[in-house]
Amino acid sequence: MGRQQQEVWHFFKPVPGGMAVADIVQRDVTKVTVVGVGNVGMACATSILSKRLCRSLVLIDVMGDKLKGEMMDLQHAAAFNPNVDICASTDYANTRNSQICIITAGAKQKSHDESRLALVQSNVELLRKIIPELLKYSPDTLLLVVSNPVDILTYVSWKISGLPASRVLGSGTNLDSSRFRFLISSRMDVSSKNVHGYIIGEHGDSSVPVWSSVNVAGVPLLNFIEKEGLESEAEKINQEVRVYQQDFLTLFHLVRLKQVVKSAYEIIKFKGYTNWAIGASVADIVHSLIRDEKAIHPVSIIAKGRHGIEHDVFLSLPCVLGRNGVLHIVEQTLTENEVLKLKESAQSLWDVVKNVEL
């Protein structure tokens, strides 16, 4: 116990029949580490704080001055936030006994039209330094990878760490699925909370919308489309769309798909980066892990053996998350076209992964 704590506790008196304040041992402290205090890392940190998900938050980065500034900024908001111990350091020893380590550090996208897959190798070198340090002090932690390209870097993190695949996951298409639901809800004029649907596969250009299972309050989306007579618009679109239409993809579907896939690039074009939505998405995942919610999220996990995927690739599938990481993978019923697109997404990732130097 520090001298300052001893001095402060002289102002308090013990509860009759209870423990003296000085004798109280804090147990089961929930500790989360965020590696990287850029725009995404700090958005994750503030979202986690606002959702009251931990009692101890550690920020790690190589930039000492920025770390100190970010820590002070968060600490000065202590009166408005839950009581959380915030530590910012370049020393990984401070991450000791973290339940979850979130990796957001990485090279930035250079322009709005740069593919996430172009960022791979420079980030691999970074992970070689980060992951061994995290596991040195928190061997039982869960690794949550956010850095892009997230599917490939989650695979790299799994290989470097040597952890079971259930304890290494990427933020994946959790955010993509939220965008997907929002765009559909805005068209239907209902809350996105009542729209149910997933984007699976790569978090990026080859992501796959599972249109066959999209529903609004339990009613298949196809029913709404038929009621509004939107199929007539199919006559205005090309042959590719007519092929998609076999899986209920009309012009409405394709426009929304394009908006989901390109929205991150649009945001980067306008403001230079994305952060608030991914921060909220990560906090959503952390909530399910920390609180053992057993909630379902589309996150990046090992996909070999699922839907005919033959390679060791990480991509997003709906998963049940809990305190021990990925508990189960949901076996969705996909159409032939959706399976085909998912395999193509897996192959595009494998084409990069197989060439990564670990």
C-alpha atoms as a printed R data frame, in Angstrom:
    type eleno elety resid chain resno       x       y       z
1   ATOM     1    CA   MET     A     1   0.000   0.000   0.000
2   ATOM     2    CA   GLY     A     2   1.377   3.417  -0.935
3   ATOM     3    CA   ARG     A     3   1.948   6.206   1.593
4   ATOM     4    CA   GLN     A     4  -0.542   8.436  -0.183
5   ATOM     5    CA   GLN     A     5  -3.275   5.792   0.187
6   ATOM     6    CA   GLN     A     6  -2.450   5.372   3.878
7   ATOM     7    CA   GLU     A     7  -2.771   9.117   4.441
8   ATOM     8    CA   VAL     A     8  -6.094   9.333   2.572
9   ATOM     9    CA   TRP     A     9  -7.597   6.396   4.450
10  ATOM    10    CA   HIS     A    10  -7.129   8.237   7.762
11  ATOM    11    CA   PHE     A    11 -10.200  10.244   6.723
12  ATOM    12    CA   PHE     A    12 -12.404   7.122   6.577
13  ATOM    13    CA   LYS     A    13 -13.761   4.941   9.339
14  ATOM    14    CA   PRO     A    14 -14.482   1.216   8.999
15  ATOM    15    CA   VAL     A    15 -18.048  -0.087   8.927
16  ATOM    16    CA   PRO     A    16 -18.888  -1.740  12.294
17  ATOM    17    CA   GLY     A    17 -18.362  -5.464  11.932
18  ATOM    18    CA   GLY     A    18 -16.769  -5.011   8.504
19  ATOM    19    CA   MET     A    19 -13.220  -4.987   7.193
20  ATOM    20    CA   ALA     A    20 -10.948  -2.041   7.739
21  ATOM    21    CA   VAL     A    21 -10.507  -0.101   4.495
22  ATOM    22    CA   ALA     A    22  -6.767  -0.745   4.554
23  ATOM    23    CA   ASP     A    23  -7.359  -4.515   4.741
24  ATOM    24    CA   ILE     A    24  -9.666  -4.748   1.732
25  ATOM    25    CA   VAL     A    25  -8.119  -6.763  -1.086
26  ATOM    26    CA   GLN     A    26  -9.356  -5.933  -4.569
27  ATOM    27    CA   ARG     A    27 -10.286  -9.137  -6.398
28  ATOM    28    CA   ASP     A    28 -11.140 -10.015  -9.951
29  ATOM    29    CA   VAL     A    29 -10.114  -6.692 -11.440
30  ATOM    30    CA   THR     A    30 -11.104  -6.593 -15.095
31  ATOM    31    CA   LYS     A    31  -8.126  -5.364 -17.075
32  ATOM    32    CA   VAL     A    32  -8.038  -4.438 -20.753
33  ATOM    33    CA   THR     A    33  -4.993  -3.376 -22.749
34  ATOM    34    CA   VAL     A    34  -5.121  -1.325 -25.950
35  ATOM    35    CA   VAL     A    35  -1.955  -1.362 -28.052
36  ATOM    36    CA   GLY     A    36  -1.767   1.719 -30.261
37  ATOM    37    CA   VAL     A    37  -3.132   5.147 -29.286
38  ATOM    38    CA   GLY     A    38  -3.959   6.425 -32.737
39  ATOM    39    CA   ASN     A    39  -7.461   7.450 -33.756
40  ATOM    40    CA   VAL     A    40  -8.791   3.877 -33.709
41  ATOM    41    CA   GLY     A    41  -7.068   2.884 -30.473
42  ATOM    42    CA   MET     A    42  -8.404   5.887 -28.597
43  ATOM    43    CA   ALA     A    43 -11.899   5.391 -30.015
44  ATOM    44    CA   CYS     A    44 -11.764   1.825 -28.677
45  ATOM    45    CA   ALA     A    45 -10.532   3.061 -25.301
46  ATOM    46    CA   THR     A    46 -13.215   5.740 -24.903
47  ATOM    47    CA   SER     A    47 -15.975   3.350 -26.016
48  ATOM    48    CA   ILE     A    48 -14.806   0.727 -23.515
49  ATOM    49    CA   LEU     A    49 -14.760   3.354 -20.760
50  ATOM    50    CA   SER     A    50 -18.228   4.637 -21.607
51  ATOM    51    CA   LYS     A    51 -19.650   1.102 -21.493
52  ATOM    52    CA   ARG     A    52 -18.056   0.460 -18.071
53  ATOM    53    CA   LEU     A    53 -16.321  -2.704 -19.253
54  ATOM    54    CA   CYS     A    54 -13.168  -2.669 -17.105
55  ATOM    55    CA   ARG     A    55 -11.661  -1.445 -13.854
56  ATOM    56    CA   SER     A    56  -8.179  -1.096 -15.293
57  ATOM    57    CA   LEU     A    57  -7.309   0.232 -18.757
58  ATOM    58    CA   VAL     A    58  -3.748   0.166 -20.093
59  ATOM    59    CA   LEU     A    59  -2.642   2.113 -23.155
60  ATOM    60    CA   ILE     A    60   0.573   1.005 -24.880
61  ATOM    61    CA   ASP     A    61   2.460   2.767 -27.649
62  ATOM    62    CA   VAL     A    62   5.987   3.685 -28.669
63  ATOM    63    CA   MET     A    63   5.228   7.437 -28.567
64  ATOM    64    CA   GLY     A    64   5.689   8.464 -24.955
65  ATOM    65    CA   ASP     A    65   4.500  12.067 -25.257
66  ATOM    66    CA   LYS     A    66   1.308  11.133 -27.066
67  ATOM    67    CA   LEU     A    67   0.643   8.417 -24.490
68  ATOM    68    CA   LYS     A    68   0.980  10.900 -21.651
69  ATOM    69    CA   GLY     A    69  -1.306  13.381 -23.374
70  ATOM    70    CA   GLU     A    70  -4.002  10.815 -24.093
71  ATOM    71    CA   MET     A    71  -3.865   9.486 -20.528
72  ATOM    72    CA   MET     A    72  -4.180  12.963 -19.033
73  ATOM    73    CA   ASP     A    73  -7.076  13.791 -21.323
74  ATOM    74    CA   LEU     A    74  -8.960  10.665 -20.205
75  ATOM    75    CA   GLN     A    75  -8.089  11.183 -16.543
76  ATOM    76    CA   HIS     A    76  -9.410  14.743 -16.607
77  ATOM    77    CA   ALA     A    77 -12.802  13.323 -17.568
78  ATOM    78    CA   ALA     A    78 -12.804  11.088 -14.462
79  ATOM    79    CA   ALA     A    79 -15.766  12.941 -12.942
80  ATOM    80    CA   PHE     A    80 -17.904  11.985 -15.939
81  ATOM    81    CA   ASN     A    81 -16.744   8.383 -16.354
82  ATOM    82    CA   PRO     A    82 -16.768   5.201 -14.241
83  ATOM    83    CA   ASN     A    83 -13.964   4.744 -11.714
84  ATOM    84    CA   VAL     A    84 -11.216   3.214 -13.859
85  ATOM    85    CA   ASP     A    85  -7.477   3.046 -13.271
86  ATOM    86    CA   ILE     A    86  -5.861   4.349 -16.470
87  ATOM    87    CA   CYS     A    87  -2.223   3.633 -17.200
88  ATOM    88    CA   ALA     A    88  -0.309   4.749 -20.276
89  ATOM    89    CA   SER     A    89   3.172   3.383 -20.857
90  ATOM    90    CA   THR     A    90   5.757   2.176 -23.341
91  ATOM    91    CA   ASP     A    91   6.555  -0.673 -20.923
92  ATOM    92    CA   TYR     A    92   4.589  -3.882 -21.547
93  ATOM    93    CA   ALA     A    93   5.087  -4.914 -17.918
94  ATOM    94    CA   ASN     A    94   2.124  -2.671 -17.120
95  ATOM    95    CA   THR     A    95  -0.141  -4.960 -19.151
96  ATOM    96    CA   ARG     A    96   0.351  -7.831 -16.712
97  ATOM    97    CA   ASN     A    97  -2.756 -10.017 -16.188
98  ATOM    98    CA   SER     A    98  -4.876  -8.399 -18.891
99  ATOM    99    CA   GLN     A    99  -8.027 -10.351 -19.712
100 ATOM   100    CA   ILE     A   100  -8.143  -8.889 -23.224
101 ATOM   101    CA   CYS     A   101  -5.389  -7.308 -25.316
102 ATOM   102    CA   ILE     A   102  -6.643  -5.223 -28.229
103 ATOM   103    CA   ILE     A   103  -4.191  -4.580 -31.053
104 ATOM   104    CA   THR     A   104  -4.879  -1.438 -33.060
105 ATOM   105    CA   ALA     A   105  -1.293  -0.469 -33.876
106 ATOM   106    CA   GLY     A   106  -0.374  -0.524 -37.528
107 ATOM   107    CA   ALA     A   107   0.446   1.398 -40.657
108 ATOM   108    CA   LYS     A   108  -2.244   3.776 -41.888
109 ATOM   109    CA   GLN     A   109  -3.929   3.511 -45.256
110 ATOM   110    CA   LYS     A   110  -2.083   5.946 -47.483
111 ATOM   111    CA   SER     A   111  -5.080   6.936 -49.582
112 ATOM   112    CA   HIS     A   112  -8.811   6.277 -49.803
113 ATOM   113    CA   ASP     A   113  -8.356   3.868 -52.711
114 ATOM   114    CA   GLU     A   114  -5.583   1.764 -51.153
115 ATOM   115    CA   SER     A   115  -6.693  -1.811 -50.506
116 ATOM   116    CA   ARG     A   116  -6.368  -3.161 -46.981
117 ATOM   117    CA   LEU     A   117  -4.453  -6.099 -48.423
118 ATOM   118    CA   ALA     A   118  -1.615  -3.759 -49.426
119 ATOM   119    CA   LEU     A   119  -0.809  -3.085 -45.755
120 ATOM   120    CA   VAL     A   120   0.210  -6.611 -44.811
121 ATOM   121    CA   GLN     A   121   3.944  -7.071 -44.598
122 ATOM   122    CA   SER     A   122   4.815  -3.856 -42.752
123 ATOM   123    CA   ASN     A   123   2.298  -4.766 -40.058
124 ATOM   124    CA   VAL     A   124   3.636  -8.324 -39.759
125 ATOM   125    CA   GLU     A   125   6.964  -6.952 -38.530
126 ATOM   126    CA   LEU     A   126   5.131  -4.871 -35.948
127 ATOM   127    CA   LEU     A   127   3.182  -7.856 -34.626
128 ATOM   128    CA   ARG     A   128   6.403  -9.817 -34.180
129 ATOM   129    CA   LYS     A   129   7.395  -7.224 -31.580
130 ATOM   130    CA   ILE     A   130   4.014  -6.704 -29.923
131 ATOM   131    CA   ILE     A   131   2.581 -10.180 -29.401
132 ATOM   132    CA   PRO     A   132   5.493 -11.845 -27.550
133 ATOM   133    CA   GLU     A   133   5.555  -8.909 -25.117
134 ATOM   134    CA   LEU     A   134   1.820  -9.157 -24.443
135 ATOM   135    CA   LEU     A   135   1.961 -12.906 -23.839
136 ATOM   136    CA   LYS     A   136   5.023 -12.572 -21.642
137 ATOM   137    CA   TYR     A   137   2.927 -10.724 -19.053
138 ATOM   138    CA   SER     A   138  -0.567 -12.074 -19.861
139 ATOM   139    CA   PRO     A   139  -0.229 -15.684 -21.057
140 ATOM   140    CA   ASP     A   140  -3.956 -16.355 -20.499
141 ATOM   141    CA   THR     A   141  -5.209 -13.298 -22.367
142 ATOM   142    CA   LEU     A   142  -7.543 -13.108 -25.352
143 ATOM   143    CA   LEU     A   143  -6.089 -11.359 -28.410
144 ATOM   144    CA   LEU     A   144  -8.487  -9.097 -30.304
145 ATOM   145    CA   VAL     A   145  -6.949  -7.794 -33.526
146 ATOM   146    CA   VAL     A   146  -8.319  -4.596 -35.070
147 ATOM   147    CA   SER     A   147  -5.415  -3.478 -37.273
148 ATOM   148    CA   ASN     A   148  -6.010  -3.783 -41.009
149 ATOM   149    CA   PRO     A   149  -6.016  -5.924 -43.044
150 ATOM   150    CA   VAL     A   150  -7.654  -7.526 -40.021
151 ATOM   151    CA   ASP     A   151  -8.257 -11.057 -41.372
152 ATOM   152    CA   ILE     A   152  -4.668 -11.540 -42.457
153 ATOM   153    CA   LEU     A   153  -3.203  -9.917 -39.344
154 ATOM   154    CA   THR     A   154  -5.426 -12.075 -37.134
155 ATOM   155    CA   TYR     A   155  -3.994 -15.127 -38.912
156 ATOM   156    CA   VAL     A   156  -0.480 -13.742 -38.372
157 ATOM   157    CA   SER     A   157  -1.241 -13.080 -34.676
158 ATOM   158    CA   TRP     A   158  -2.476 -16.652 -34.270
159 ATOM   159    CA   LYS     A   159   0.696 -18.045 -35.835
160 ATOM   160    CA   ILE     A   160   3.041 -15.818 -33.833
161 ATOM   161    CA   SER     A   161   1.239 -16.332 -30.518
162 ATOM   162    CA   GLY     A   162   0.842 -20.111 -30.645
163 ATOM   163    CA   LEU     A   163  -2.460 -19.663 -28.795
164 ATOM   164    CA   PRO     A   164  -5.518 -21.822 -29.484
165 ATOM   165    CA   ALA     A   165  -7.576 -20.372 -32.336
166 ATOM   166    CA   SER     A   166 -10.475 -19.805 -29.918
167 ATOM   167    CA   ARG     A   167  -8.409 -17.157 -28.082
168 ATOM   168    CA   VAL     A   168  -7.375 -15.159 -31.148
169 ATOM   169    CA   LEU     A   169 -10.034 -13.242 -33.039
170 ATOM   170    CA   GLY     A   170 -10.334 -10.211 -35.268
171 ATOM   171    CA   SER     A   171 -12.942  -7.448 -35.249
172 ATOM   172    CA   GLY     A   172 -13.850  -8.715 -38.719
173 ATOM   173    CA   THR     A   173 -17.212  -7.773 -40.208
174 ATOM   174    CA   ASN     A   174 -18.911  -6.842 -36.940
175 ATOM   175    CA   LEU     A   175 -18.855  -3.219 -38.123
176 ATOM   176    CA   ASP     A   176 -19.688  -4.133 -41.739
177 ATOM   177    CA   SER     A   177 -22.780  -5.948 -40.489
178 ATOM   178    CA   SER     A   178 -23.791  -2.893 -38.477
179 ATOM   179    CA   ARG     A   179 -23.457  -0.721 -41.592
180 ATOM   180    CA   PHE     A   180 -25.443  -3.302 -43.530
181 ATOM   181    CA   ARG     A   181 -28.273  -3.252 -41.001
182 ATOM   182    CA   PHE     A   182 -28.274   0.541 -40.867
183 ATOM   183    CA   LEU     A   183 -28.552   0.916 -44.636
184 ATOM   184    CA   ILE     A   184 -31.428  -1.554 -44.809
185 ATOM   185    CA   SER     A   185 -33.172   0.040 -41.819
186 ATOM   186    CA   SER     A   186 -32.915   3.494 -43.386
187 ATOM   187    CA   ARG     A   187 -34.585   2.162 -46.531
188 ATOM   188    CA   MET     A   188 -37.297   0.413 -44.526
189 ATOM   189    CA   ASP     A   189 -37.694   3.314 -42.052
190 ATOM   190    CA   VAL     A   190 -37.301   1.105 -38.976
191 ATOM   191    CA   SER     A   191 -34.699   0.830 -36.218
192 ATOM   192    CA   SER     A   192 -31.520  -1.030 -37.200
193 ATOM   193    CA   LYS     A   193 -31.967  -3.027 -33.977
194 ATOM   194    CA   ASN     A   194 -34.892  -4.772 -35.650
195 ATOM   195    CA   VAL     A   195 -32.961  -5.637 -38.815
196 ATOM   196    CA   HIS     A   196 -31.110  -8.946 -38.642
197 ATOM   197    CA   GLY     A   197 -28.450  -9.835 -41.165
198 ATOM   198    CA   TYR     A   198 -24.752 -10.530 -41.514
199 ATOM   199    CA   ILE     A   199 -21.830  -9.686 -43.722
200 ATOM   200    CA   ILE     A   200 -19.375 -12.601 -43.713
201 ATOM   201    CA   GLY     A   201 -16.001 -13.336 -45.314
202 ATOM   202    CA   GLU     A   202 -13.244 -10.763 -45.643
203 ATOM   203    CA   HIS     A   203 -13.482  -7.410 -43.922
204 ATOM   204    CA   GLY     A   204 -12.951  -5.658 -47.198
205 ATOM   205    CA   ASP     A   205 -13.551  -5.851 -50.912
206 ATOM   206    CA   SER     A   206 -14.672  -9.491 -51.124
207 ATOM   207    CA   SER     A   207 -17.116  -9.463 -48.205
208 ATOM   208    CA   VAL     A   208 -20.314 -11.481 -48.641
209 ATOM   209    CA   PRO     A   209 -23.785 -10.245 -47.628
210 ATOM   210    CA   VAL     A   210 -25.982 -13.136 -46.530
211 ATOM   211    CA   TRP     A   211 -29.142 -11.857 -48.210
212 ATOM   212    CA   SER     A   212 -30.922 -15.200 -47.915
213 ATOM   213    CA   SER     A   213 -31.299 -14.796 -44.137
214 ATOM   214    CA   VAL     A   214 -31.890 -11.030 -43.821
215 ATOM   215    CA   ASN     A   215 -35.102 -10.312 -41.965
216 ATOM   216    CA   VAL     A   216 -36.896  -7.385 -40.382
217 ATOM   217    CA   ALA     A   217 -38.523  -8.380 -37.086
218 ATOM   218    CA   GLY     A   218 -38.589 -11.978 -38.290
219 ATOM   219    CA   VAL     A   219 -40.093 -11.162 -41.701
220 ATOM   220    CA   PRO     A   220 -37.779 -12.097 -44.609
221 ATOM   221    CA   LEU     A   221 -36.543  -9.051 -46.510
222 ATOM   222    CA   LEU     A   222 -37.822 -10.634 -49.737
223 ATOM   223    CA   ASN     A   223 -41.371 -10.194 -48.497
224 ATOM   224    CA   PHE     A   224 -40.871  -6.436 -48.161
225 ATOM   225    CA   ILE     A   225 -39.268  -6.220 -51.587
226 ATOM   226    CA   GLU     A   226 -42.145  -8.090 -53.224
227 ATOM   227    CA   LYS     A   227 -44.685  -5.920 -51.446
228 ATOM   228    CA   GLU     A   228 -43.019  -2.730 -52.661
229 ATOM   229    CA   GLY     A   229 -42.718  -4.058 -56.203
230 ATOM   230    CA   LEU     A   230 -38.995  -3.469 -56.419
231 ATOM   231    CA   GLU     A   231 -38.389  -6.499 -58.648
232 ATOM   232    CA   SER     A   232 -39.562  -4.452 -61.630
233 ATOM   233    CA   GLU     A   233 -36.360  -2.455 -61.341
234 ATOM   234    CA   ALA     A   234 -34.432  -5.574 -62.299
235 ATOM   235    CA   GLU     A   235 -35.247  -4.798 -65.936
236 ATOM   236    CA   LYS     A   236 -33.050  -1.707 -65.661
237 ATOM   237    CA   ILE     A   237 -29.893  -3.546 -64.599
238 ATOM   238    CA   ASN     A   238 -27.321  -5.772 -66.243
239 ATOM   239    CA   GLN     A   239 -26.958  -9.514 -66.643
240 ATOM   240    CA   GLU     A   240 -24.815  -9.852 -63.542
241 ATOM   241    CA   VAL     A   241 -27.650  -8.572 -61.413
242 ATOM   242    CA   ARG     A   242 -30.081 -11.016 -63.047
243 ATOM   243    CA   VAL     A   243 -27.768 -13.832 -61.934
244 ATOM   244    CA   TYR     A   244 -27.722 -12.424 -58.413
245 ATOM   245    CA   GLN     A   245 -31.495 -12.148 -58.526
246 ATOM   246    CA   GLN     A   246 -31.686 -15.917 -58.251
247 ATOM   247    CA   ASP     A   247 -30.590 -15.310 -54.668
248 ATOM   248    CA   PHE     A   248 -33.059 -12.443 -54.197
249 ATOM   249    CA   LEU     A   249 -30.523  -9.730 -55.021
250 ATOM   250    CA   THR     A   250 -32.287  -6.896 -56.799
251 ATOM   251    CA   LEU     A   251 -31.038  -3.415 -57.589
252 ATOM   252    CA   PHE     A   252 -31.864  -2.499 -53.992
253 ATOM   253    CA   HIS     A   253 -29.542  -5.243 -52.786
254 ATOM   254    CA   LEU     A   254 -26.624  -4.278 -54.979
255 ATOM   255    CA   VAL     A   255 -26.782  -0.603 -54.131
256 ATOM   256    CA   ARG     A   256 -26.745  -1.414 -50.427
257 ATOM   257    CA   LEU     A   257 -23.886  -3.914 -50.858
258 ATOM   258    CA   LYS     A   258 -21.766  -1.318 -52.654
259 ATOM   259    CA   GLN     A   259 -22.452   1.205 -49.914
260 ATOM   260    CA   VAL     A   260 -21.381  -1.268 -47.201
261 ATOM   261    CA   VAL     A   261 -18.139  -2.265 -48.939
262 ATOM   262    CA   LYS     A   262 -17.130   1.242 -49.991
263 ATOM   263    CA   SER     A   263 -18.293   3.193 -46.952
264 ATOM   264    CA   ALA     A   264 -14.958   2.929 -45.106
265 ATOM   265    CA   TYR     A   265 -13.119   4.220 -48.164
266 ATOM   266    CA   GLU     A   266 -15.633   7.071 -48.425
267 ATOM   267    CA   ILE     A   267 -15.050   8.075 -44.807
268 ATOM   268    CA   ILE     A   268 -11.268   7.958 -45.285
269 ATOM   269    CA   LYS     A   269 -11.682  10.161 -48.358
270 ATOM   270    CA   PHE     A   270 -13.686  12.746 -46.416
271 ATOM   271    CA   LYS     A   271 -11.962  12.826 -42.995
272 ATOM   272    CA   GLY     A   272  -8.731  10.886 -43.480
273 ATOM   273    CA   TYR     A   273  -9.518   7.906 -41.242
274 ATOM   274    CA   THR     A   274 -12.301   5.909 -39.589
275 ATOM   275    CA   ASN     A   275 -12.518   5.585 -35.824
276 ATOM   276    CA   TRP     A   276 -15.795   6.142 -33.981
277 ATOM   277    CA   ALA     A   277 -17.781   3.292 -35.503
278 ATOM   278    CA   ILE     A   278 -14.948   0.769 -35.210
279 ATOM   279    CA   GLY     A   279 -14.392   1.894 -31.606
280 ATOM   280    CA   ALA     A   280 -18.045   1.196 -30.796
281 ATOM   281    CA   SER     A   281 -17.861  -2.131 -32.632
282 ATOM   282    CA   VAL     A   282 -14.794  -3.245 -30.669
283 ATOM   283    CA   ALA     A   283 -16.416  -2.252 -27.375
284 ATOM   284    CA   ASP     A   284 -19.456  -4.313 -28.415
285 ATOM   285    CA   ILE     A   285 -17.213  -7.367 -28.894
286 ATOM   286    CA   VAL     A   286 -15.335  -6.722 -25.633
287 ATOM   287    CA   HIS     A   287 -18.653  -6.492 -23.792
288 ATOM   288    CA   SER     A   288 -19.638  -9.989 -24.965
289 ATOM   289    CA   LEU     A   289 -16.214 -11.399 -24.037
290 ATOM   290    CA   ILE     A   290 -15.798  -9.725 -20.640
291 ATOM   291    CA   ARG     A   291 -19.391 -10.246 -19.498
292 ATOM   292    CA   ASP     A   292 -19.601 -13.802 -20.869
293 ATOM   293    CA   GLU     A   293 -22.687 -12.757 -22.822
294 ATOM   294    CA   LYS     A   294 -22.617 -15.671 -25.282
295 ATOM   295    CA   ALA     A   295 -23.813 -13.169 -27.870
296 ATOM   296    CA   ILE     A   296 -23.317 -13.761 -31.593
297 ATOM   297    CA   HIS     A   297 -20.931 -11.548 -33.562
298 ATOM   298    CA   PRO     A   298 -19.473 -11.909 -37.058
299 ATOM   299    CA   VAL     A   299 -15.767 -11.909 -36.146
300 ATOM   300    CA   SER     A   300 -12.651 -13.104 -37.890
301 ATOM   301    CA   ILE     A   301 -11.782 -16.668 -36.867
302 ATOM   302    CA   ILE     A   302 -10.134 -19.736 -38.392
303 ATOM   303    CA   ALA     A   303 -12.477 -20.869 -41.175
304 ATOM   304    CA   LYS     A   304 -10.870 -24.048 -42.471
305 ATOM   305    CA   GLY     A   305 -13.457 -26.796 -42.853
306 ATOM   306    CA   ARG     A   306 -16.404 -24.367 -42.873
307 ATOM   307    CA   HIS     A   307 -18.559 -24.213 -46.008
308 ATOM   308    CA   GLY     A   308 -15.945 -26.117 -47.980
309 ATOM   309    CA   ILE     A   309 -13.030 -23.762 -47.189
310 ATOM   310    CA   GLU     A   310  -9.804 -25.765 -47.470
311 ATOM   311    CA   HIS     A   311  -7.090 -23.358 -46.312
312 ATOM   312    CA   ASP     A   312  -5.996 -21.946 -42.946
313 ATOM   313    CA   VAL     A   313  -7.548 -18.523 -43.440
314 ATOM   314    CA   PHE     A   314  -9.210 -16.244 -40.955
315 ATOM   315    CA   LEU     A   315 -12.425 -14.599 -42.086
316 ATOM   316    CA   SER     A   316 -15.687 -13.577 -40.497
317 ATOM   317    CA   LEU     A   317 -18.439 -15.997 -39.595
318 ATOM   318    CA   PRO     A   318 -21.104 -15.561 -36.900
319 ATOM   319    CA   CYS     A   319 -19.621 -16.758 -33.600
320 ATOM   320    CA   VAL     A   320 -20.797 -17.169 -30.021
321 ATOM   321    CA   LEU     A   321 -18.469 -15.144 -27.778
322 ATOM   322    CA   GLY     A   322 -17.864 -15.542 -24.062
323 ATOM   323    CA   ARG     A   323 -15.238 -15.201 -21.354
324 ATOM   324    CA   ASN     A   324 -13.050 -17.903 -22.926
325 ATOM   325    CA   GLY     A   325 -13.117 -16.381 -26.392
326 ATOM   326    CA   VAL     A   326 -14.842 -17.962 -29.384
327 ATOM   327    CA   LEU     A   327 -17.146 -20.612 -27.944
328 ATOM   328    CA   HIS     A   328 -18.943 -21.775 -31.088
329 ATOM   329    CA   ILE     A   329 -19.221 -20.982 -34.793
330 ATOM   330    CA   VAL     A   330 -22.779 -20.704 -36.082
331 ATOM   331    CA   GLU     A   331 -23.423 -23.053 -39.008
332 ATOM   332    CA   GLN     A   332 -25.451 -20.837 -41.311
333 ATOM   333    CA   THR     A   333 -27.517 -22.251 -44.140
334 ATOM   334    CA   LEU     A   334 -26.186 -20.443 -47.210
335 ATOM   335    CA   THR     A   335 -27.355 -20.486 -50.802
336 ATOM   336    CA   GLU     A   336 -25.081 -21.929 -53.478
337 ATOM   337    CA   ASN     A   337 -24.177 -18.439 -54.641
338 ATOM   338    CA   GLU     A   338 -23.338 -17.298 -51.104
339 ATOM   339    CA   VAL     A   339 -21.101 -20.346 -50.580
340 ATOM   340    CA   LEU     A   340 -19.388 -19.616 -53.895
341 ATOM   341    CA   LYS     A   341 -18.769 -15.991 -52.935
342 ATOM   342    CA   LEU     A   342 -17.479 -17.029 -49.502
343 ATOM   343    CA   LYS     A   343 -15.017 -19.464 -51.071
344 ATOM   344    CA   GLU     A   344 -13.851 -16.731 -53.442
345 ATOM   345    CA   SER     A   345 -13.346 -14.422 -50.448
346 ATOM   346    CA   ALA     A   346 -11.347 -17.137 -48.671
347 ATOM   347    CA   GLN     A   347  -9.229 -17.716 -51.771
348 ATOM   348    CA   SER     A   348  -8.454 -13.995 -52.136
349 ATOM   349    CA   LEU     A   349  -7.210 -13.977 -48.551
350 ATOM   350    CA   TRP     A   350  -5.223 -17.184 -48.994
351 ATOM   351    CA   ASP     A   351  -3.512 -15.755 -52.074
352 ATOM   352    CA   VAL     A   352  -1.975 -13.148 -49.761
353 ATOM   353    CA   VAL     A   353  -1.549 -15.243 -46.600
354 ATOM   354    CA   LYS     A   354   0.455 -17.956 -48.339
355 ATOM   355    CA   ASN     A   355   3.051 -15.362 -49.339
356 ATOM   356    CA   VAL     A   356   3.367 -13.662 -45.950
357 ATOM   357    CA   GLU     A   357   6.797 -14.042 -44.380
358 ATOM   358    CA   LEU     A   358   6.424 -14.967 -40.711
